[in-house]
């Protein structure tokens, strides 16, 4: 059975899991991730993780999650500057990193890498079938969310 601190730290993951469906639908339709859905993940994660630390989690977990999320945000800003990534994707990747990074910084990076591999594979498949063209933008949000949902149980309950 997971500890109380683990259960509390999973609250932002629940929020993101519920937000995954509307975020995916909106991103597929409009190629955007609304701030009103993505941004609440940050205070939810910080509050839940702070409470988890108060009831027994190691404060270093929180510190590492914050540093990782900031690092991903800064890298994402750079990618956005070159038009490689949209700002919605940058914010979502940072929120996911903050949430999963509390349990495992490595797991968070694995989830991010998996999202890019999945997206790349789908784009290659679409290019081969003539359904996409080079330079076309793709909605990355669904891949970020899918990899997060797949990686969270592995890293949250094994560490």
Secondary structure, DSSP 4 states (H G I P E B T S, - for coil): ---HHHHHHTHHHHHHHHHHHHHHHHHHHHS---HHHHTHHHHHHHHHHHHHHHTT--HHHHHHHHHHHHHHHHHHHHHHHTTSS-HHHHHHHHHHHHHHHTT-HHHHHHHHHHHHHHHHHHHHHHHHTTS--TT-----HHHHHHHHHHHHHHHHTT-
